[in-house]
């Protein structure tokens, strides 16, 4: 407390209630090729539905990574996904004449590099790269006249015809998709959509036949915006513009699934932004921005703003006695030139995985390498897990080692072991032996999927039903979901070979399901850390206690601080012991390890000795036959 010059009472508070916090142990991470979604950016996904919404459904190029992620989410609800920057990725644009590569990776990329506008791509660009963007259409109704108006001249059409002629050139006023209200001047009108307008502007083709009476030289050819029925009224002047002396700033924007790749139905309206403003300073009644560029950028799942349409006079200027343009023609564009790119290379996957490298950026417990090979697996182990030292890499062998690989007896086990031998030894990696046959409900086919997503998921489920220091293997906690059949079901002799190489077999037992039948880490040297439960126990203890130890930084290295540290750690370890994580422990933090030289170096030492609990891997059952008249007490221990 501060020194006081004159008498008085000073009140201060000292918090000595620091405890060891709970730490998260269930987050996974995966990187790979997807059809949609942000590129080279971590995205937290909590369910398979959200995975589909953000990264879209799988296809033949993306299914291995997709189902690895989906399988993990069937056990847990926290997965970071990173989409790779695959060669050839392109965002769909509104300019068919510009086929040059335009790649906006993610929201940060847009804000940093494209927020002020993009030249030569049209008014809009797909929010993420991929061919799915080519299914999008954007239709803008920029004024009340564009919403609905009456065209000049007269029109003629015969019954049951799709051909309409006009006396005036309507090429500048009528576009494909517009709705015409056709019928007698005083009779019932029929809504018919325009298919095309001829270059001469006097011949119009309808999307469906007009079935009313024949009309000759009718003078009331009324057209409406194609999506007028998706809004409540025509755009005019917003209240914000009225308050600032401006006019005609309102507009409607519709985002449409033109080809049906998103919804399954062509022409489905995906999003409508109603009565948004051309004014850059526009606000809605709640005080939020109503500037059309910001509204679309903030709320659309499908598109970014790229440029102001030249017909929308003064769009993007602040509203201060401004008369905004009132073009009478709808501004509609079909997106083109989007591309999925090629399958991700090992280097591209490694670049995406590097988003998980820093433990200060993202809390992570598992990294799944999906169906990737030795290069990616080695990078994940050596450059990420061994650096972080708080997560496990989960991997499966390449599909070629187990899927349709029974060319001779023992071929699978030999190839799996050979693959394992190509990987580094690490207690921060776990390898299984399996690929499973799984139903792809999105494409109505069956696929071979690696089991590393399930292996990581089993550890998540173990955390939820027991604790991280329990083994995730076996019949109690090791049952794998969504298995039609296994590509390879190793027998006992093959499992022995796998286990000696630190590969955990995935085995189907008749009537008992498919289980992870081993709990080894990918380390060559026998020891405490060659088991998953011990490795995860120490990850939890180190993460939790080191987090709590932050409160000791910059304090004095004296007996008070050391006692405070012991009182912080020992109750936590007693709790872990009570939950069967350790059999015994000891915390040493006193003058024996905090010597004068340690103190003079501004260091603090706490030695924590742990006796971890071990999982049962081998069971010996001895059955001893004895004579009828023998007392059991006479022979117990002699068999």
HUJOCOR-V750455 format. One record per run of one state. SS is the DSSP state (a for helix, b for strand, c for the rest). FROM is the first residue (numbers start at 0). LEN is the number of residues. Records with the same first field share a line. If there is no record, write none. Layout:
SS=FROM-LEN + FROM-LEN
This chain:
c=0-27 + 32-6 + 39-3 + 45-2 + 55-7 + 73-5 + 83-6 + 90-2 + 93-13 + 113-10 + 126-4 + 141-2 + 151-3 + 157-3 + 166-12 + 182-7 + 197-5 + 210-4 + 218-2 + 224-3 + 230-8 + 243-3 + 247-2 + 257-10 + 277-5 + 283-5 + 289-1 + 299-3 + 305-17 + 323-7 + 334-1 + 336-2 + 339-6 + 356-9 + 368-5 + 388-3 + 396-2 + 401-9 + 421-4 + 426-2 + 432-2 + 440-4 + 450-1 + 465-8 + 477-1 + 479-5 + 486-5 + 500-3 + 504-1 + 509-3 + 516-3 + 520-1 + 522-5 + 552-6 + 578-3 + 588-7 + 600-6 + 612-19 + 635-4
b=27-5 + 38-1 + 42-3 + 78-5 + 89-1 + 92-1 + 123-3 + 135-6 + 147-4 + 154-3 + 160-6 + 178-4 + 189-8 + 202-8 + 214-4 + 220-4 + 246-1 + 249-8 + 267-10 + 282-1 + 288-1 + 290-1 + 302-3 + 322-1 + 330-4 + 335-1 + 338-1 + 365-3 + 391-5 + 425-1 + 428-4 + 434-6 + 444-6 + 478-1 + 484-2 + 503-1 + 505-4 + 512-4 + 519-1 + 521-1 + 530-1 + 581-7 + 606-6
a=47-8 + 62-11 + 106-7 + 130-5 + 143-4 + 227-3 + 238-5 + 291-8 + 345-11 + 373-15 + 398-3 + 410-11 + 451-14 + 473-4 + 491-9 + 527-3 + 531-21 + 558-20 + 595-5 + 631-4
